[in-house]
Amino acid sequence: MTGLSPLQQLQAAVAAVPGPDDASLAAVTDRASSVVRPAGAFARLDDVAIWLGGWQRRPDPLVRRPAVVIFGGDHGVAARGVSAYPTEVTAAMAGAIAGGVATSSVLADANGAILTFVDVGIGEPTNDFTVEDAMSPERFAASWNAGRDAIAELDTDLLILGELGIGNTTAAAAVAAGLYGGSARDWVGRGTGVDDEGLERKRQTVDAGLARFANEAPAPLDVLRRVGGTELVAMAGAATEARRRSIPVLLDGFIATAAMATIERAMPGALDHALAGHCSTEPGHRRLLDALGKRPLLDLDLRLGEASGALVALSIVASAAASVTNVATFAEAEVAGPS
């Protein structure tokens, strides 16, 4: 898809894989209704297994090769005091991931997932979106393609996308408001744990960014370019490549969900291959999941990011698949079924 714009790449990805495999959906649905347990006892987990089988295009879904890709970038608006931590923490956390001692590293190891980190702008912050667009079209395209390239050759059957970037809950709130409307108060939370003054600065920053196109109706991907961040763009590009390859995606927190909501708004149905791993404490996250019609698997008051919430939910998806694929049916076990 070299030479195509991000929107054209998204359109091509959805055209290539318009939906899950019907035969696999039917096969997993049939098996889930026949395994040795009372009908409906694992209803929601069965739905997860059916979803996974449809997008893996297999009648026997299992999580065999989970992968996590985390993108990192810095934000110009961080200089406005919207985070409890300085910008330098982004690079420090990237080092912790590389050293295998970050939360995401430990969770990936515990769940047998391969973790890859991709730097798409650490030390090269985006523009302050209160005064100018966060990214030029060229930088947007480069970040998008970096996301696609990270997934293009990845050997995985379930993908988790995550992020690092001090200031990125501010960018996520601005993106969400730009996509779905409302003011900063509807979308902005405390992120890394800012105090009341910091929360008000975040709200003012988001409102200032939104005011720059208050009389316009920018396209969803343009909203992402104007108030987002390089790591958000990379996640959206990665989710698009995953759709092209029919790789199921497990969504992480508010930032990842806001990034990938842009492709759903750009082309309804583009995010059908994604399941919500959890709902964070950010007030905008639940609002965003409701808008997307995605019910989270977990609600544990998490607010870390870096793919951590989805990694905690990974074992649920793996268990759901195994409890359909590997559990015997009544016929296989030669057990009498329900009368």
Solvent accessible surface area in square Angstrom, and as a share of the most:
residue,aa,sasa,rsa
1,M,63,0.28
2,T,141,0.82
3,G,79,0.76
4,L,69,0.34
5,S,49,0.32
6,P,21,0.13
7,L,73,0.36
8,Q,88,0.39
9,Q,4,0.02
10,L,0,0.00
11,Q,81,0.36
12,A,37,0.29
13,A,0,0.00
14,V,18,0.11
15,A,78,0.61
16,A,66,0.51
17,V,13,0.07
18,P,103,0.65
19,G,17,0.16
20,P,44,0.27
21,D,41,0.21
22,D,112,0.58
23,A,74,0.57
24,S,5,0.03
25,L,46,0.23
26,A,63,0.49
27,A,39,0.30
28,V,0,0.00
29,T,66,0.38
30,D,95,0.49
31,R,56,0.20
32,A,13,0.10
33,S,88,0.57
34,S,37,0.24
35,V,2,0.01
36,V,56,0.32
37,R,40,0.14
38,P,104,0.65
39,A,99,0.77
40,G,56,0.54
41,A,58,0.45
42,F,79,0.33
43,A,55,0.43
44,R,73,0.27
45,L,47,0.23
46,D,17,0.09
47,D,88,0.46
48,V,4,0.02
49,A,0,0.00
50,I,32,0.16
51,W,36,0.12
52,L,0,0.00
53,G,0,0.00
54,G,0,0.00
55,W,5,0.02
56,Q,25,0.11
57,R,98,0.36
58,R,95,0.35
59,P,79,0.50
60,D,48,0.25
61,P,0,0.00
62,L,37,0.19
63,V,28,0.16
64,R,95,0.35
65,R,108,0.39
66,P,9,0.06
67,A,3,0.03
68,V,0,0.00
69,V,1,0.00
70,I,0,0.00
71,F,0,0.00
72,G,0,0.00
73,G,0,0.00
74,D,5,0.02
75,H,5,0.02
76,G,16,0.15
77,V,2,0.01
78,A,13,0.10
79,A,98,0.76
80,R,108,0.39
81,G,27,0.26
82,V,3,0.02
83,S,23,0.15
84,A,56,0.43
85,Y,114,0.43
86,P,80,0.50
87,T,46,0.27
88,E,124,0.55
89,V,38,0.22
90,T,3,0.02
91,A,53,0.41
92,A,67,0.52
93,M,58,0.26
94,A,15,0.11
95,G,44,0.42
96,A,23,0.18
97,I,9,0.05
98,A,92,0.71
99,G,54,0.52
100,G,42,0.40
101,V,113,0.65
102,A,4,0.03
103,T,65,0.38
104,S,0,0.00
105,S,13,0.09
106,V,84,0.48
107,L,40,0.20
108,A,3,0.02
109,D,118,0.61
110,A,81,0.63
111,N,44,0.22
112,G,55,0.53
113,A,10,0.08
114,I,122,0.62
115,L,45,0.22
116,T,53,0.31
117,F,55,0.23
118,V,33,0.19
119,D,85,0.44
120,V,21,0.12
121,G,5,0.05
122,I,31,0.16
123,G,60,0.57
124,E,114,0.51
125,P,70,0.44
126,T,7,0.04
127,N,60,0.31
128,D,31,0.16
129,F,3,0.01
130,T,18,0.10
131,V,99,0.57
132,E,85,0.38
133,D,35,0.18
134,A,2,0.01
135,M,2,0.01
136,S,51,0.33
137,P,80,0.51
138,E,128,0.57
139,R,65,0.24
140,F,12,0.05
141,A,33,0.25
142,A,64,0.50
143,S,6,0.04
144,W,0,0.00
145,N,51,0.26
146,A,30,0.23
147,G,0,0.00
148,R,29,0.11
149,D,96,0.50
150,A,28,0.21
151,I,0,0.00
152,A,31,0.24
153,E,158,0.71
154,L,30,0.15
155,D,101,0.52
156,T,10,0.06
157,D,13,0.07
158,L,1,0.00
159,L,0,0.00
160,I,2,0.01
161,L,0,0.00
162,G,0,0.00
163,E,8,0.03
164,L,14,0.07
165,G,9,0.09
166,I,15,0.08
167,G,7,0.07
168,N,9,0.04
169,T,24,0.14
170,T,0,0.00
171,A,0,0.00
172,A,0,0.00
173,A,0,0.00
174,A,0,0.00
175,V,0,0.00
176,A,0,0.00
177,A,5,0.04
178,G,26,0.25
179,L,12,0.06
180,Y,55,0.21
181,G,34,0.33
182,G,47,0.45
183,S,51,0.33
184,A,0,0.00
185,R,155,0.57
186,D,52,0.27
187,W,2,0.01
188,V,4,0.02
189,G,4,0.04
190,R,105,0.38
191,G,6,0.05
192,T,55,0.32
193,G,37,0.35
194,V,9,0.05
195,D,90,0.47
196,D,98,0.51
197,E,125,0.56
198,G,0,0.00
199,L,17,0.09
200,E,65,0.29
201,R,98,0.36
202,K,2,0.01
203,R,46,0.17
204,Q,108,0.48
205,T,8,0.04
206,V,0,0.00
207,D,63,0.32
208,A,40,0.31
209,G,0,0.00
210,L,26,0.13
211,A,68,0.52
212,R,70,0.26
213,F,12,0.05
214,A,75,0.58
215,N,156,0.80
216,E,95,0.43
217,A,103,0.79
218,P,31,0.19
219,A,61,0.47
220,P,32,0.20
221,L,19,0.09
222,D,42,0.22
223,V,1,0.01
224,L,0,0.00
225,R,39,0.14
226,R,27,0.10
227,V,0,0.00
228,G,0,0.00
229,G,0,0.00
230,T,0,0.00
231,E,0,0.00
232,L,0,0.00
233,V,0,0.00
234,A,0,0.00
235,M,0,0.00
236,A,0,0.00
237,G,0,0.00
238,A,0,0.00
239,A,0,0.00
240,T,0,0.00
241,E,0,0.00
242,A,0,0.00
243,R,2,0.01
244,R,89,0.32
245,R,83,0.30
246,S,12,0.07
247,I,8,0.04
248,P,2,0.01
249,V,0,0.00
250,L,0,0.00
251,L,0,0.00
252,D,1,0.01
253,G,7,0.06
254,F,6,0.03
255,I,15,0.08
256,A,0,0.00
257,T,0,0.00
258,A,0,0.00
259,A,0,0.00
260,M,0,0.00
261,A,0,0.00
262,T,0,0.00
263,I,0,0.00
264,E,36,0.16
265,R,113,0.41
266,A,28,0.22
267,M,53,0.24
268,P,112,0.70
269,G,19,0.18
270,A,0,0.00
271,L,1,0.00
272,D,74,0.38
273,H,0,0.00
274,A,3,0.03
275,L,32,0.16
276,A,1,0.01
277,G,0,0.00
278,H,6,0.03
279,C,1,0.00
280,S,11,0.07
281,T,60,0.35
282,E,12,0.05
283,P,72,0.45
284,G,0,0.00
285,H,0,0.00
286,R,116,0.42
287,R,109,0.40
288,L,0,0.00
289,L,2,0.01
290,D,106,0.55
291,A,53,0.41
292,L,26,0.13
293,G,67,0.64
294,K,34,0.14
295,R,168,0.61
296,P,25,0.16
297,L,24,0.12
298,L,32,0.16
299,D,73,0.38
300,L,94,0.47
301,D,105,0.55
302,L,51,0.25
303,R,133,0.48
304,L,96,0.48
305,G,15,0.15
306,E,4,0.02
307,A,0,0.00
308,S,7,0.05
309,G,1,0.01
310,A,0,0.00
311,L,0,0.00
312,V,53,0.31
313,A,0,0.00
314,L,4,0.02
315,S,54,0.35
316,I,44,0.22
317,V,0,0.00
318,A,34,0.26
319,S,61,0.40
320,A,0,0.00
321,A,0,0.00
322,A,35,0.27
323,S,14,0.09
324,V,1,0.00
325,T,23,0.13
326,N,102,0.53
327,V,49,0.28
328,A,38,0.30
329,T,14,0.08
330,F,42,0.17
331,A,86,0.67
332,E,103,0.46
333,A,43,0.34
334,E,160,0.72
335,V,72,0.41
336,A,92,0.71
337,G,41,0.40
338,P,111,0.70
339,S,163,1.05
